């Protein structure tokens, strides 16, 4: 079973954008493994809360201008 685990900052993508990412990743796997892999492909998109990770040794908070707008 092809499996992708994608971690993103919380609120970086809206629901529609996450669905588009999942579809694109599924299509990528199908292009490598064939159409038979589609029903078994799993894409997990995890949102990491602000302050839950670091970048360049600093706790990362997603700036407001980069937060997704609701669907």
CHARMM-style PDB file with segment names, atoms N, HN, CA, C and O in Angstrom:
ATOM      1  N   UNK     1       0.843  -1.172   0.000  1.00  0.00      PROA
ATOM      2  CA  UNK     1       0.000   0.000   0.000  1.00  0.00      PROA
ATOM      3  C   UNK     1       0.891   1.239   0.000  1.00  0.00      PROA
ATOM      4  O   UNK     1       1.645   1.444   0.952  1.00  0.00      PROA
ATOM      5  N   UNK     2       0.827   2.063  -1.033  1.00  0.00      PROA
ATOM      6  HN  UNK     2       0.215   1.896  -1.806  1.00  0.00      PROA
ATOM      7  CA  UNK     2       1.569   3.328  -1.014  1.00  0.00      PROA
ATOM      8  C   UNK     2       1.038   4.239   0.090  1.00  0.00      PROA
ATOM      9  O   UNK     2      -0.171   4.339   0.301  1.00  0.00      PROA
ATOM     10  N   UNK     3       1.947   4.892   0.781  1.00  0.00      PROA
ATOM     11  HN  UNK     3       2.929   4.811   0.609  1.00  0.00      PROA
ATOM     12  CA  UNK     3       1.576   5.729   1.920  1.00  0.00      PROA
ATOM     13  C   UNK     3       2.432   6.985   1.915  1.00  0.00      PROA
ATOM     14  O   UNK     3       3.655   6.906   1.798  1.00  0.00      PROA
ATOM     15  N   UNK     4       1.797   8.141   2.041  1.00  0.00      PROA
ATOM     16  HN  UNK     4       0.804   8.205   2.136  1.00  0.00      PROA
ATOM     17  CA  UNK     4       2.513   9.413   2.156  1.00  0.00      PROA
ATOM     18  C   UNK     4       2.056  10.094   3.439  1.00  0.00      PROA
ATOM     19  O   UNK     4       0.863  10.134   3.738  1.00  0.00      PROA
ATOM     20  N   UNK     5       3.006  10.623   4.188  1.00  0.00      PROA
ATOM     21  HN  UNK     5       3.975  10.590   3.944  1.00  0.00      PROA
ATOM     22  CA  UNK     5       2.718  11.364   5.408  1.00  0.00      PROA
ATOM     23  C   UNK     5       3.278  12.763   5.214  1.00  0.00      PROA
ATOM     24  O   UNK     5       4.492  12.956   5.157  1.00  0.00      PROA
ATOM     25  N   UNK     6       2.386  13.729   5.114  1.00  0.00      PROA
ATOM     26  HN  UNK     6       1.399  13.572   5.161  1.00  0.00      PROA
ATOM     27  CA  UNK     6       2.776  15.116   4.852  1.00  0.00      PROA
ATOM     28  C   UNK     6       2.463  15.935   6.098  1.00  0.00      PROA
ATOM     29  O   UNK     6       1.342  15.909   6.608  1.00  0.00      PROA
ATOM     30  N   UNK     7       3.460  16.658   6.578  1.00  0.00      PROA
ATOM     31  HN  UNK     7       4.370  16.679   6.164  1.00  0.00      PROA
ATOM     32  CA  UNK     7       3.276  17.512   7.748  1.00  0.00      PROA
ATOM     33  C   UNK     7       3.352  18.964   7.297  1.00  0.00      PROA
ATOM     34  O   UNK     7       4.277  19.369   6.593  1.00  0.00      PROA
ATOM     35  N   UNK     8       2.358  19.734   7.720  1.00  0.00      PROA
ATOM     36  HN  UNK     8       1.607  19.405   8.292  1.00  0.00      PROA
ATOM     37  CA  UNK     8       2.261  21.144   7.348  1.00  0.00      PROA
ATOM     38  C   UNK     8       1.981  21.980   8.587  1.00  0.00      PROA
ATOM     39  O   UNK     8       1.431  21.475   9.566  1.00  0.00      PROA
ATOM     40  N   UNK     9       2.356  23.256   8.554  1.00  0.00      PROA
ATOM     41  HN  UNK     9       2.803  23.667   7.759  1.00  0.00      PROA
ATOM     42  CA  UNK     9       1.956  24.132   9.653  1.00  0.00      PROA
ATOM     43  C   UNK     9       0.428  24.204   9.721  1.00  0.00      PROA
ATOM     44  O   UNK     9      -0.246  24.226   8.691  1.00  0.00      PROA
ATOM     45  N   UNK    10      -0.101  24.241  10.930  1.00  0.00      PROA
ATOM     46  HN  UNK    10       0.447  24.224  11.767  1.00  0.00      PROA
ATOM     47  CA  UNK    10      -1.546  24.356  11.108  1.00  0.00      PROA
ATOM     48  C   UNK    10      -2.073  25.574  10.364  1.00  0.00      PROA
ATOM     49  O   UNK    10      -1.505  26.660  10.469  1.00  0.00      PROA
ATOM     50  N   UNK    11      -3.139  25.402   9.625  1.00  0.00      PROA
ATOM     51  HN  UNK    11      -3.600  24.519   9.539  1.00  0.00      PROA
ATOM     52  CA  UNK    11      -3.831  26.458   8.875  1.00  0.00      PROA
ATOM     53  C   UNK    11      -3.066  26.931   7.649  1.00  0.00      PROA
ATOM     54  O   UNK    11      -3.407  27.966   7.077  1.00  0.00      PROA
ATOM     55  N   UNK    12      -2.029  26.188   7.226  1.00  0.00      PROA
ATOM     56  HN  UNK    12      -1.752  25.346   7.690  1.00  0.00      PROA
ATOM     57  CA  UNK    12      -1.300  26.591   6.025  1.00  0.00      PROA
ATOM     58  C   UNK    12      -2.134  26.349   4.767  1.00  0.00      PROA
ATOM     59  O   UNK    12      -2.006  27.080   3.785  1.00  0.00      PROA
ATOM     60  N   UNK    13      -2.989  25.323   4.798  1.00  0.00      PROA
ATOM     61  HN  UNK    13      -3.093  24.730   5.596  1.00  0.00      PROA
ATOM     62  CA  UNK    13      -3.853  25.001   3.663  1.00  0.00      PROA
ATOM     63  C   UNK    13      -5.290  24.880   4.152  1.00  0.00      PROA
ATOM     64  O   UNK    13      -5.537  24.466   5.285  1.00  0.00      PROA
ATOM     65  N   UNK    14      -6.238  25.247   3.286  1.00  0.00      PROA
ATOM     66  HN  UNK    14      -6.037  25.584   2.366  1.00  0.00      PROA
ATOM     67  CA  UNK    14      -7.635  25.031   3.637  1.00  0.00      PROA
ATOM     68  C   UNK    14      -8.055  23.629   3.202  1.00  0.00      PROA
ATOM     69  O   UNK    14      -7.261  22.895   2.614  1.00  0.00      PROA
ATOM     70  N   UNK    15      -9.286  23.262   3.488  1.00  0.00      PROA
ATOM     71  HN  UNK    15      -9.931  23.859   3.966  1.00  0.00      PROA
ATOM     72  CA  UNK    15      -9.774  21.913   3.211  1.00  0.00      PROA
ATOM     73  C   UNK    15      -9.655  21.564   1.723  1.00  0.00      PROA
ATOM     74  O   UNK    15      -9.232  20.460   1.380  1.00  0.00      PROA
ATOM     75  N   UNK    16     -10.018  22.478   0.858  1.00  0.00      PROA
ATOM     76  HN  UNK    16     -10.362  23.375   1.137  1.00  0.00      PROA
ATOM     77  CA  UNK    16      -9.943  22.238  -0.588  1.00  0.00      PROA
ATOM     78  C   UNK    16      -8.495  22.017  -1.026  1.00  0.00      PROA
ATOM     79  O   UNK    16      -8.221  21.124  -1.827  1.00  0.00      PROA
ATOM     80  N   UNK    17      -7.580  22.814  -0.514  1.00  0.00      PROA
ATOM     81  HN  UNK    17      -7.803  23.540   0.136  1.00  0.00      PROA
ATOM     82  CA  UNK    17      -6.171  22.675  -0.881  1.00  0.00      PROA
ATOM     83  C   UNK    17      -5.603  21.346  -0.401  1.00  0.00      PROA
ATOM     84  O   UNK    17      -4.808  20.723  -1.104  1.00  0.00      PROA
ATOM     85  N   UNK    18      -6.006  20.904   0.796  1.00  0.00      PROA
ATOM     86  HN  UNK    18      -6.652  21.410   1.367  1.00  0.00      PROA
ATOM     87  CA  UNK    18      -5.542  19.604   1.294  1.00  0.00      PROA
ATOM     88  C   UNK    18      -6.057  18.475   0.407  1.00  0.00      PROA
ATOM     89  O   UNK    18      -5.339  17.511   0.145  1.00  0.00      PROA
ATOM     90  N   UNK    19      -7.292  18.594  -0.053  1.00  0.00      PROA
ATOM     91  HN  UNK    19      -7.876  19.378   0.160  1.00  0.00      PROA
ATOM     92  CA  UNK    19      -7.849  17.585  -0.968  1.00  0.00      PROA
ATOM     93  C   UNK    19      -7.066  17.561  -2.270  1.00  0.00      PROA
ATOM     94  O   UNK    19      -6.821  16.492  -2.829  1.00  0.00      PROA
ATOM     95  N   UNK    20      -6.668  18.740  -2.761  1.00  0.00      PROA
ATOM     96  HN  UNK    20      -6.867  19.608  -2.307  1.00  0.00      PROA
ATOM     97  CA  UNK    20      -5.869  18.815  -3.996  1.00  0.00      PROA
ATOM     98  C   UNK    20      -4.498  18.165  -3.802  1.00  0.00      PROA
ATOM     99  O   UNK    20      -4.012  17.469  -4.694  1.00  0.00      PROA
ATOM    100  N   UNK    21      -3.878  18.384  -2.651  1.00  0.00      PROA
ATOM    101  HN  UNK    21      -4.273  18.949  -1.926  1.00  0.00      PROA
ATOM    102  CA  UNK    21      -2.581  17.758  -2.360  1.00  0.00      PROA
ATOM    103  C   UNK    21      -2.748  16.239  -2.327  1.00  0.00      PROA
ATOM    104  O   UNK    21      -1.960  15.512  -2.932  1.00  0.00      PROA
ATOM    105  N   UNK    22      -3.770  15.764  -1.623  1.00  0.00      PROA
ATOM    106  HN  UNK    22      -4.410  16.355  -1.132  1.00  0.00      PROA
ATOM    107  CA  UNK    22      -4.002  14.320  -1.535  1.00  0.00      PROA
ATOM    108  C   UNK    22      -4.226  13.721  -2.920  1.00  0.00      PROA
ATOM    109  O   UNK    22      -3.701  12.650  -3.225  1.00  0.00      PROA
ATOM    110  N   UNK    23      -4.999  14.401  -3.756  1.00  0.00      PROA
ATOM    111  HN  UNK    23      -5.426  15.271  -3.509  1.00  0.00      PROA
ATOM    112  CA  UNK    23      -5.248  13.914  -5.121  1.00  0.00      PROA
ATOM    113  C   UNK    23      -3.946  13.884  -5.927  1.00  0.00      PROA
ATOM    114  O   UNK    23      -3.674  12.905  -6.622  1.00  0.00      PROA
ATOM    115  N   UNK    24      -3.150  14.934  -5.840  1.00  0.00      PROA
ATOM    116  HN  UNK    24      -3.371  15.729  -5.275  1.00  0.00      PROA
ATOM    117  CA  UNK    24      -1.895  14.997  -6.595  1.00  0.00      PROA
ATOM    118  C   UNK    24      -0.916  13.910  -6.168  1.00  0.00      PROA
ATOM    119  O   UNK    24      -0.254  13.299  -7.007  1.00  0.00      PROA
ATOM    120  N   UNK    25      -0.827  13.671  -4.863  1.00  0.00      PROA
ATOM    121  HN  UNK    25      -1.365  14.167  -4.181  1.00  0.00      PROA
ATOM    122  CA  UNK    25       0.073  12.629  -4.369  1.00  0.00      PROA
ATOM    123  C   UNK    25      -0.426  11.256  -4.826  1.00  0.00      PROA
ATOM    124  O   UNK    25       0.369  10.402  -5.219  1.00  0.00      PROA
ATOM    125  N   UNK    26      -1.729  11.051  -4.774  1.00  0.00      PROA
ATOM    126  HN  UNK    26      -2.375  11.745  -4.455  1.00  0.00      PROA
ATOM    127  CA  UNK    26      -2.294   9.788  -5.257  1.00  0.00      PROA
ATOM    128  C   UNK    26      -1.957   9.589  -6.727  1.00  0.00      PROA
ATOM    129  O   UNK    26      -1.546   8.499  -7.126  1.00  0.00      PROA
ATOM    130  N   UNK    27      -2.125  10.625  -7.535  1.00  0.00      PROA
ATOM    131  HN  UNK    27      -2.458  11.510  -7.211  1.00  0.00      PROA
ATOM    132  CA  UNK    27      -1.805  10.531  -8.960  1.00  0.00      PROA
ATOM    133  C   UNK    27      -0.328  10.208  -9.173  1.00  0.00      PROA
ATOM    134  O   UNK    27       0.014   9.436 -10.069  1.00  0.00      PROA
ATOM    135  N   UNK    28       0.540  10.788  -8.362  1.00  0.00      PROA
ATOM    136  HN  UNK    28       0.262  11.414  -7.634  1.00  0.00      PROA
ATOM    137  CA  UNK    28       1.972  10.503  -8.457  1.00  0.00      PROA
ATOM    138  C   UNK    28       2.248   9.025  -8.197  1.00  0.00      PROA
ATOM    139  O   UNK    28       2.969   8.377  -8.955  1.00  0.00      PROA
ATOM    140  N   UNK    29       1.669   8.501  -7.119  1.00  0.00      PROA
ATOM    141  HN  UNK    29       1.083   9.027  -6.503  1.00  0.00      PROA
ATOM    142  CA  UNK    29       1.858   7.079  -6.823  1.00  0.00      PROA
ATOM    143  C   UNK    29       1.315   6.195  -7.937  1.00  0.00      PROA
ATOM    144  O   UNK    29       1.954   5.214  -8.318  1.00  0.00      PROA
ATOM    145  N   UNK    30       0.150   6.533  -8.457  1.00  0.00      PROA
ATOM    146  HN  UNK    30      -0.369   7.330  -8.148  1.00  0.00      PROA
ATOM    147  CA  UNK    30      -0.444   5.745  -9.540  1.00  0.00      PROA
ATOM    148  C   UNK    30       0.472   5.763 -10.763  1.00  0.00      PROA
ATOM    149  O   UNK    30       0.583   4.761 -11.470  1.00  0.00      PROA
ATOM    150  N   UNK    31       1.124   6.893 -11.014  1.00  0.00      PROA
ATOM    151  HN  UNK    31       1.033   7.707 -10.440  1.00  0.00      PROA
ATOM    152  CA  UNK    31       2.025   6.970 -12.176  1.00  0.00      PROA
ATOM    153  C   UNK    31       3.224   6.029 -12.018  1.00  0.00      PROA
ATOM    154  O   UNK    31       3.786   5.569 -13.012  1.00  0.00      PROA
ATOM    155  N   UNK    32       3.615   5.744 -10.775  1.00  0.00      PROA
ATOM    156  HN  UNK    32       3.159   6.117  -9.968  1.00  0.00      PROA
ATOM    157  CA  UNK    32       4.735   4.832 -10.527  1.00  0.00      PROA
ATOM    158  C   UNK    32       4.288   3.376 -10.381  1.00  0.00      PROA
ATOM    159  O   UNK    32       4.925   2.470 -10.919  1.00  0.00      PROA
ATOM    160  N   UNK    33       3.183   3.154  -9.648  1.00  0.00      PROA
ATOM    161  HN  UNK    33       2.665   3.890  -9.211  1.00  0.00      PROA
ATOM    162  CA  UNK    33       2.795   1.797  -9.274  1.00  0.00      PROA
ATOM    163  C   UNK    33       1.639   1.231 -10.088  1.00  0.00      PROA
ATOM    164  O   UNK    33       1.314   0.049  -9.975  1.00  0.00      PROA
ATOM    165  N   UNK    34       1.020   2.072 -10.905  1.00  0.00      PROA
ATOM    166  HN  UNK    34       1.284   3.032 -10.997  1.00  0.00      PROA
ATOM    167  CA  UNK    34      -0.093   1.610 -11.726  1.00  0.00      PROA
ATOM    168  C   UNK    34      -1.448   1.878 -11.086  1.00  0.00      PROA
ATOM    169  O   UNK    34      -1.561   2.147  -9.890  1.00  0.00      PROA
ATOM    170  N   UNK    35      -2.468   1.795 -11.930  1.00  0.00      PROA
ATOM    171  HN  UNK    35      -2.377   1.577 -12.902  1.00  0.00      PROA
ATOM    172  CA  UNK    35      -3.835   2.118 -11.510  1.00  0.00      PROA
ATOM    173  C   UNK    35      -4.320   1.231 -10.361  1.00  0.00      PROA
ATOM    174  O   UNK    35      -5.139   1.661  -9.548  1.00  0.00      PROA
ATOM    175  N   UNK    36      -3.822   0.004 -10.292  1.00  0.00      PROA
ATOM    176  HN  UNK    36      -3.157  -0.345 -10.953  1.00  0.00      PROA
ATOM    177  CA  UNK    36      -4.242  -0.903  -9.235  1.00  0.00      PROA
ATOM    178  C   UNK    36      -3.888  -0.423  -7.842  1.00  0.00      PROA
ATOM    179  O   UNK    36      -4.452  -0.905  -6.859  1.00  0.00      PROA
ATOM    180  N   UNK    37      -2.964   0.517  -7.743  1.00  0.00      PROA
ATOM    181  HN  UNK    37      -2.506   0.909  -8.541  1.00  0.00      PROA
ATOM    182  CA  UNK    37      -2.569   1.025  -6.424  1.00  0.00      PROA
ATOM    183  C   UNK    37      -3.519   2.107  -5.890  1.00  0.00      PROA
ATOM    184  O   UNK    37      -3.507   2.412  -4.697  1.00  0.00      PROA
ATOM    185  N   UNK    38      -4.340   2.684  -6.776  1.00  0.00      PROA
ATOM    186  HN  UNK    38      -4.350   2.437  -7.745  1.00  0.00      PROA
ATOM    187  CA  UNK    38      -5.200   3.805  -6.364  1.00  0.00      PROA
ATOM    188  C   UNK    38      -6.073   3.481  -5.143  1.00  0.00      PROA
ATOM    189  O   UNK    38      -6.088   4.262  -4.191  1.00  0.00      PROA
ATOM    190  N   UNK    39      -6.804   2.349  -5.140  1.00  0.00      PROA
ATOM    191  HN  UNK    39      -6.792   1.714  -5.913  1.00  0.00      PROA
ATOM    192  CA  UNK    39      -7.688   2.104  -3.988  1.00  0.00      PROA
ATOM    193  C   UNK    39      -6.938   1.829  -2.682  1.00  0.00      PROA
ATOM    194  O   UNK    39      -7.537   1.844  -1.607  1.00  0.00      PROA
ATOM    195  N   UNK    40      -5.654   1.583  -2.773  1.00  0.00      PROA
ATOM    196  HN  UNK    40      -5.167   1.571  -3.646  1.00  0.00      PROA
ATOM    197  CA  UNK    40      -4.877   1.248  -1.584  1.00  0.00      PROA
ATOM    198  C   UNK    40      -3.937   2.373  -1.149  1.00  0.00      PROA
ATOM    199  O   UNK    40      -3.215   2.237  -0.162  1.00  0.00      PROA
ATOM    200  N   UNK    41      -3.950   3.479  -1.885  1.00  0.00      PROA
ATOM    201  HN  UNK    41      -4.537   3.589  -2.687  1.00  0.00      PROA
ATOM    202  CA  UNK    41      -3.068   4.600  -1.578  1.00  0.00      PROA
ATOM    203  C   UNK    41      -3.635   5.403  -0.408  1.00  0.00      PROA
ATOM    204  O   UNK    41      -4.815   5.754  -0.390  1.00  0.00      PROA
ATOM    205  N   UNK    42      -2.776   5.683   0.560  1.00  0.00      PROA
ATOM    206  HN  UNK    42      -1.817   5.398   0.545  1.00  0.00      PROA
ATOM    207  CA  UNK    42      -3.174   6.476   1.718  1.00  0.00      PROA
ATOM    208  C   UNK    42      -2.299   7.716   1.795  1.00  0.00      PROA
ATOM    209  O   UNK    42      -1.072   7.628   1.734  1.00  0.00      PROA
ATOM    210  N   UNK    43      -2.938   8.871   1.929  1.00  0.00      PROA
ATOM    211  HN  UNK    43      -3.935   8.942   1.979  1.00  0.00      PROA
ATOM    212  CA  UNK    43      -2.230  10.138   2.097  1.00  0.00      PROA
ATOM    213  C   UNK    43      -2.695  10.727   3.425  1.00  0.00      PROA
ATOM    214  O   UNK    43      -3.877  11.022   3.606  1.00  0.00      PROA
ATOM    215  N   UNK    44      -1.767  10.890   4.337  1.00  0.00      PROA
ATOM    216  HN  UNK    44      -0.808  10.649   4.191  1.00  0.00      PROA
ATOM    217  CA  UNK    44      -2.055  11.457   5.651  1.00  0.00      PROA
ATOM    218  C   UNK    44      -1.469  12.858   5.698  1.00  0.00      PROA
ATOM    219  O   UNK    44      -0.261  13.040   5.542  1.00  0.00      PROA
ATOM    220  N   UNK    45      -2.326  13.843   5.911  1.00  0.00      PROA
ATOM    221  HN  UNK    45      -3.307  13.695   6.037  1.00  0.00      PROA
ATOM    222  CA  UNK    45      -1.870  15.227   6.035  1.00  0.00      PROA
ATOM    223  C   UNK    45      -2.041  15.618   7.499  1.00  0.00      PROA
ATOM    224  O   UNK    45      -3.157  15.697   8.014  1.00  0.00      PROA
ATOM    225  N   UNK    46      -0.916  15.860   8.151  1.00  0.00      PROA
ATOM    226  HN  UNK    46      -0.009  15.796   7.732  1.00  0.00      PROA
ATOM    227  CA  UNK    46      -0.920  16.237   9.562  1.00  0.00      PROA
ATOM    228  C   UNK    46      -0.603  17.717   9.694  1.00  0.00      PROA
ATOM    229  O   UNK    46       0.321  18.230   9.062  1.00  0.00      PROA
ATOM    230  N   UNK    47      -1.381  18.389  10.521  1.00  0.00      PROA
ATOM    231  HN  UNK    47      -2.131  17.972  11.034  1.00  0.00      PROA
ATOM    232  CA  UNK    47      -1.124  19.795  10.793  1.00  0.00      PROA
ATOM    233  C   UNK    47      -0.393  19.912  12.126  1.00  0.00      PROA
ATOM    234  O   UNK    47      -0.853  19.403  13.148  1.00  0.00      PROA
ATOM    235  N   UNK    48       0.735  20.581  12.098  1.00  0.00      PROA
ATOM    236  HN  UNK    48       1.109  20.995  11.268  1.00  0.00      PROA
ATOM    237  CA  UNK    48       1.535  20.794  13.304  1.00  0.00      PROA
ATOM    238  C   UNK    48       1.159  22.158  13.878  1.00  0.00      PROA
ATOM    239  O   UNK    48       1.235  23.177  13.192  1.00  0.00      PROA
ATOM    240  N   UNK    49       0.758  22.158  15.137  1.00  0.00      PROA
ATOM    241  HN  UNK    49       0.697  21.330  15.694  1.00  0.00      PROA
ATOM    242  CA  UNK    49       0.338  23.403  15.794  1.00  0.00      PROA
ATOM    243  C   UNK    49       1.488  24.408  15.853  1.00  0.00      PROA
ATOM    244  O   UNK    49       2.657  24.033  15.938  1.00  0.00      PROA
ATOM    245  N   UNK    50       1.132  25.682  15.808  1.00  0.00      PROA
ATOM    246  HN  UNK    50       0.182  25.987  15.740  1.00  0.00      PROA
ATOM    247  CA  UNK    50       2.130  26.733  15.993  1.00  0.00      PROA
ATOM    248  C   UNK    50       2.918  26.457  17.261  1.00  0.00      PROA
ATOM    249  O   UNK    50       2.354  26.100  18.296  1.00  0.00      PROA
ATOM    250  N   UNK    51       4.221  26.627  17.166  1.00  0.00      PROA
ATOM    251  HN  UNK    51       4.679  26.917  16.325  1.00  0.00      PROA
ATOM    252  CA  UNK    51       5.089  26.393  18.307  1.00  0.00      PROA
ATOM    253  C   UNK    51       5.482  24.936  18.468  1.00  0.00      PROA
ATOM    254  O   UNK    51       6.246  24.601  19.374  1.00  0.00      PROA
ATOM    255  N   UNK    52       4.974  24.064  17.606  1.00  0.00      PROA
ATOM    256  HN  UNK    52       4.354  24.337  16.870  1.00  0.00      PROA
ATOM    257  CA  UNK    52       5.241  22.646  17.711  1.00  0.00      PROA
ATOM    258  C   UNK    52       6.464  22.182  16.950  1.00  0.00      PROA
ATOM    259  O   UNK    52       6.753  20.986  16.916  1.00  0.00      PROA
ATOM    260  N   UNK    53       7.181  23.096  16.344  1.00  0.00      PROA
ATOM    261  HN  UNK    53       6.947  24.068  16.371  1.00  0.00      PROA
ATOM    262  CA  UNK    53       8.398  22.738  15.617  1.00  0.00      PROA
ATOM    263  C   UNK    53       9.277  23.973  15.492  1.00  0.00      PROA
ATOM    264  O   UNK    53       8.847  25.094  15.766  1.00  0.00      PROA
ATOM    265  N   UNK    54      10.507  23.747  15.076  1.00  0.00      PROA
ATOM    266  HN  UNK    54      10.857  22.837  14.854  1.00  0.00      PROA
ATOM    267  CA  UNK    54      11.440  24.866  14.941  1.00  0.00      PROA
ATOM    268  C   UNK    54      11.951  24.965  13.517  1.00  0.00      PROA
ATOM    269  O   UNK    54      11.900  24.009  12.743  1.00  0.00      PROA
ATOM    270  N   UNK    55      12.441  26.141  13.201  1.00  0.00      PROA
ATOM    271  HN  UNK    55      12.482  26.917  13.830  1.00  0.00      PROA
ATOM    272  CA  UNK    55      13.107  26.397  11.928  1.00  0.00      PROA
ATOM    273  C   UNK    55      14.280  27.307  12.251  1.00  0.00      PROA
ATOM    274  O   UNK    55      14.117  28.350  12.884  1.00  0.00      PROA
ATOM    275  N   UNK    56      15.458  26.901  11.810  1.00  0.00      PROA
ATOM    276  HN  UNK    56      15.590  26.053  11.296  1.00  0.00      PROA
ATOM    277  CA  UNK    56      16.665  27.689  12.055  1.00  0.00      PROA
ATOM    278  C   UNK    56      16.839  28.001  13.543  1.00  0.00      PROA
ATOM    279  O   UNK    56      17.174  29.123  13.921  1.00  0.00      PROA
ATOM    280  N   UNK    57      16.602  26.980  14.382  1.00  0.00      PROA
ATOM    281  HN  UNK    57      16.330  26.068  14.074  1.00  0.00      PROA
ATOM    282  CA  UNK    57      16.758  27.087  15.833  1.00  0.00      PROA
ATOM    283  C   UNK    57      15.778  28.037  16.512  1.00  0.00      PROA
ATOM    284  O   UNK    57      16.005  28.441  17.652  1.00  0.00      PROA
ATOM    285  N   UNK    58      14.693  28.399  15.832  1.00  0.00      PROA
ATOM    286  HN  UNK    58      14.508  28.071  14.906  1.00  0.00      PROA
ATOM    287  CA  UNK    58      13.685  29.258  16.442  1.00  0.00      PROA
ATOM    288  C   UNK    58      12.332  28.573  16.353  1.00  0.00      PROA
ATOM    289  O   UNK    58      12.012  27.930  15.353  1.00  0.00      PROA
ATOM    290  N   UNK    59      11.543  28.717  17.408  1.00  0.00      PROA
ATOM    291  HN  UNK    59      11.803  29.239  18.221  1.00  0.00      PROA
ATOM    292  CA  UNK    59      10.187  28.159  17.385  1.00  0.00      PROA
ATOM    293  C   UNK    59       9.420  28.866  16.275  1.00  0.00      PROA
ATOM    294  O   UNK    59       9.419  30.093  16.179  1.00  0.00      PROA
ATOM    295  N   UNK    60       8.767  28.059  15.438  1.00  0.00      PROA
ATOM    296  HN  UNK    60       8.768  27.062  15.516  1.00  0.00      PROA
ATOM    297  CA  UNK    60       8.102  28.610  14.262  1.00  0.00      PROA
ATOM    298  C   UNK    60       6.627  28.860  14.533  1.00  0.00      PROA
ATOM    299  O   UNK    60       5.924  27.997  15.058  1.00  0.00      PROA
ATOM    300  N   UNK    61       6.174  30.035  14.172  1.00  0.00      PROA
ATOM    301  HN  UNK    61       6.745  30.736  13.745  1.00  0.00      PROA
ATOM    302  CA  UNK    61       4.766  30.423  14.182  1.00  0.00      PROA
ATOM    303  C   UNK    61       4.461  30.898  12.758  1.00  0.00      PROA
ATOM    304  O   UNK    61       5.130  31.791  12.238  1.00  0.00      PROA
ATOM    305  N   UNK    62       3.453  30.296  12.138  1.00  0.00      PROA
ATOM    306  HN  UNK    62       2.910  29.571  12.561  1.00  0.00      PROA
ATOM    307  CA  UNK    62       3.097  30.669  10.770  1.00  0.00      PROA
ATOM    308  C   UNK    62       2.551  32.095  10.748  1.00  0.00      PROA
ATOM    309  O   UNK    62       1.560  32.382  11.419  1.00  0.00      PROA
ATOM    310  N   UNK    63       3.183  32.995   9.987  1.00  0.00      PROA
ATOM    311  HN  UNK    63       3.989  32.762   9.442  1.00  0.00      PROA
ATOM    312  CA  UNK    63       2.682  34.371   9.919  1.00  0.00      PROA
ATOM    313  C   UNK    63       1.261  34.422   9.350  1.00  0.00      PROA
ATOM    314  O   UNK    63       0.905  33.624   8.484  1.00  0.00      PROA
ATOM    315  N   UNK    64       0.482  35.334   9.828  1.00  0.00      PROA
ATOM    316  HN  UNK    64       0.772  35.982  10.532  1.00  0.00      PROA
ATOM    317  CA  UNK    64      -0.928  35.452   9.440  1.00  0.00      PROA
ATOM    318  C   UNK    64      -1.113  35.534   7.923  1.00  0.00      PROA
ATOM    319  O   UNK    64      -2.057  34.951   7.389  1.00  0.00      PROA
ATOM    320  N   UNK    65      -0.241  36.236   7.231  1.00  0.00      PROA
ATOM    321  HN  UNK    65       0.526  36.709   7.664  1.00  0.00      PROA
ATOM    322  CA  UNK    65      -0.398  36.400   5.784  1.00  0.00      PROA
ATOM    323  C   UNK    65      -0.227  35.096   5.013  1.00  0.00      PROA
ATOM    324  O   UNK    65      -0.600  35.018   3.842  1.00  0.00      PROA
ATOM    325  N   UNK    66       0.332  34.073   5.651  1.00  0.00      PROA
ATOM    326  HN  UNK    66       0.636  34.136   6.601  1.00  0.00      PROA
ATOM    327  CA  UNK    66       0.510  32.778   4.995  1.00  0.00      PROA
ATOM    328  C   UNK    66      -0.535  31.740   5.400  1.00  0.00      PROA
ATOM    329  O   UNK    66      -0.501  30.603   4.930  1.00  0.00      PROA
ATOM    330  N   UNK    67      -1.450  32.129   6.263  1.00  0.00      PROA
ATOM    331  HN  UNK    67      -1.478  33.053   6.646  1.00  0.00      PROA
ATOM    332  CA  UNK    67      -2.511  31.202   6.666  1.00  0.00      PROA
ATOM    333  C   UNK    67      -3.560  31.109   5.553  1.00  0.00      PROA
ATOM    334  O   UNK    67      -3.872  32.095   4.885  1.00  0.00      PROA
ATOM    335  N   UNK    68      -4.082  29.922   5.377  1.00  0.00      PROA
ATOM    336  HN  UNK    68      -3.828  29.121   5.919  1.00  0.00      PROA
ATOM    337  CA  UNK    68      -5.089  29.686   4.340  1.00  0.00      PROA
ATOM    338  C   UNK    68      -6.369  30.421   4.671  1.00  0.00      PROA
ATOM    339  O   UNK    68      -6.743  30.559   5.836  1.00  0.00      PROA
ATOM    340  N   UNK    69      -7.017  30.877   3.657  1.00  0.00      PROA
ATOM    341  HN  UNK    69      -6.714  30.764   2.710  1.00  0.00      PROA
ATOM    342  CA  UNK    69      -8.348  31.472   3.821  1.00  0.00      PROA
ATOM    343  C   UNK    69      -9.360  30.325   3.796  1.00  0.00      PROA
ATOM    344  O   UNK    69      -9.168  29.361   3.055  1.00  0.00      PROA
ATOM    345  N   UNK    70     -10.437  30.406   4.590  1.00  0.00      PROA
ATOM    346  HN  UNK    70     -10.594  31.190   5.192  1.00  0.00      PROA
ATOM    347  CA  UNK    70     -11.440  29.330   4.601  1.00  0.00      PROA
ATOM    348  C   UNK    70     -11.981  29.074   3.189  1.00  0.00      PROA
ATOM    349  O   UNK    70     -11.967  29.951   2.325  1.00  0.00      PROA
ATOM    350  N   UNK    71     -12.455  27.846   2.991  1.00  0.00      PROA
ATOM    351  HN  UNK    71     -12.466  27.133   3.692  1.00  0.00      PROA
ATOM    352  CA  UNK    71     -13.026  27.468   1.682  1.00  0.00      PROA
ATOM    353  C   UNK    71     -14.194  28.348   1.323  1.00  0.00      PROA
ATOM    354  OT1 UNK    71     -14.794  28.175   0.262  1.00  0.00      PROA
TER     355      UNK     71
END
